[in-house]
């Protein structure tokens, strides 16, 4: 069939291949910024950071999901968030932080791409409101609950992208993140890889929850 390759949509195949091609750069970025607070960024060639294979697998999966979800102009913002999301997820999973050097360019680039690719003012306004709503929610959680301010800085970007699809997708992405965190935390406790008082990196759950919501939209 047109648009399919051996029964698989072409967008999925192209996205997976693109993710694999980008994986070395994404892994290098994750290794550079996966350092604890107060330490300098890791220089190129210095050992450390996530492994090559995990990054390649995740990048291919995110690329495939982006290729499956993207429709026309949606591709650029989704691909931009997906690429940054892979790096952020590995950094947060490794050192429990979402550094400004990643979250702020991600937010700026997403805003620019949405302005360039979405001609409808009503949709852009909804993206703005969704970004503000998620940013405010996570900001309050960062003040009152064991939630990091890096999560609060990532939230507006995810809200803007989810807002493109509608308020139901925004709510779904929000709740999926917490469901995934509960499942991940429960699995870590059951396997004794984490104790009750240990912190859980929430960024990967936010990112995966947003991706699942987009796929379900």
N, C-alpha and C positions, 0 to 999 in steps of 0.2 A: 504493500500500500504506500501511497505518497505520504511522506512525512514520517515514515517508519523505517527502521533498519533492523532486519531479522526480528520483527515483532516488537521492537523497542522504539519509542518515539525518538526522532533524530535529536530533538532538543536535549533529551536525557543523555544520549551518547556524547553529543558535543560538549555538554556541561561537564560530564565526568572527565572527558579528555582534557578540557581546559583546566579543571581542578588539579589533575595530575601534573600538567605542565607548570602550573603556578606553585605547586607544592614546595619545590626547593626554596623559592623566595619567601613563601609563608613560613616555612620552618626556620629560615635564617632570621626572619623578623621575630618569631616567637622566642628563639634562643637569645636574641639580643635583649629583649625586654622582660624575659622571665627571670628577674632578679629581685631580691627582697627590697623593701623600702630602705632608703638611705645608701644603697650601694650603686655604683656607677653602672651604666648599661654595659652589657658584655660585648667585648670587641669581637669583630669577625675572626673566625678561626679558633676562638677559645672554646674548649669543650664545655658542654652543658646544654640545657634546654631539652625540649621533647625529642623523641626519636624520629627518624626519617619515615619509617613505615606508618606509624600512627597518624602523622600529619598528612601523608599521601592518601591514606584511606579516608580520613575525614574530609580532606579537600575534594576528593573525587565524589564522595557522597553529597557534600554540600553543592558541588557543581551540578551533579545530576538532579538534585532537588530543585535547584534554581532553574535549570533548563526545563523541568517539568512544570514549574509554577509560573514562569514568566510568560507574559502575553504582550508582544510588541514593545512599546516603550518602557514597560515595567522591567525589562531585562537589565538595563544599566544600574538603576538603584539597587535592585536585588543582588546583582553580581558584586557591586561595591560593598554592600553590607555583608554579603557572604564571605568575601575575601578577608575583610577586617575581622569578621566574626570568628573565622578559623584561628587567626592569630590570638585574638582576645581570649577565646575559650582555652587555648593551651596555656597562655600566660596565667590566667586566673586559676586554672586547675593545678598549675605548678607552684605558684607563689602567693595565691590568694590576693591578687590585686588586678585592677583594671586601670593602667596608667593613663594620665591625661594625654600623653604624647600619642596615644592611639584613639581614645574615645573622642577627643575634641576634633581632630581631622576627619574622623568618621562622621560626626554630626554635621560638620560644615559641608563635606562632600555630598552627603545625602540630601541636605537642603538644596544645594545647587542643582543636583541631578533631578530632584523632584520639580524644581522650577522650570528646568529645561525640557522635561519630558511630559509634564501634565498640563494641558492647556486649560482645563476647567478650574475656574477660580473657586467654585464650591468644594471641589475635591481637595484642593490645596488648603483651603481653610479648615476642612476636617482633619487633614494631616497635622496642621498646626495645633488645633485643639487637642488632638490625640497625643501629640508630643508633649504638650503642656500638662495634660492629665496624668500620663504615666510618669513624667518627671516629678510632678508634685507628689504622687503616691509613693514613689520610691524615695523621694526626699524626706517625707514624713517617716517612712520606715527606717531610713538611715539615722534619723534622730531618736526614734523611740524603740527600735528593735535591733537585733544583731544583724544589720544590713550595712554594707559598705557604701561610701559615697561614690565609689567607682560605678556601682550598680545604678545609682541615681543619675550619674552622668551618661550612662549607656541607655537608660530608659527612654529619653526623648527621641533618640534615633529610631529605636524599635517602634515607638508609638507612631512616629511619622510614617514609617513604611506600612505598618498595620492599618493606619487610618486610611490609606489608599483604597483598602478593600472594604471598609465599613466598620461601624462601631462593634458589630458582633465579632469581627475578627480581632479587634483591639482587645475586647474582653476575653476572647478565647486565648490569645497570646499571653495575656496577663496571668490567667489562671493556669494555663498549661505549665508555665514556669514553676509555679509553686507545687503543682502535682509532680512534676519531674524531680524537683528538689526533695520532696517527701519520699519518693520511690528510691532515689539515689542514696539519700541519707539512711533510709531503712536498710537497704542492701549493704551499705558500709558497716552499719551496726551489727547486722546479722553475721557478716563475715569477719567481724572484729578488726576491720581495717580502720575503724574510727570509734572513739569513745563518746559518751553522751555529751561531754562538755566541749568537744572539738568543733571548730567552725567548718562550714561547708561552702566551697566557692559557688556562688549563685549565678555568676555570669554565664557559664555554659548552659545552665537550665533556662535562663532568660532567652538566650539565643536560640536554643533548640525549640523552646516553646513557641517563639515567634515564627520559626520556620514551619513548624507543624501547623500553626494557625493559617499561614499563607497557603500551604498545600491543601488545607481543608476548605479554603475560601471558594 
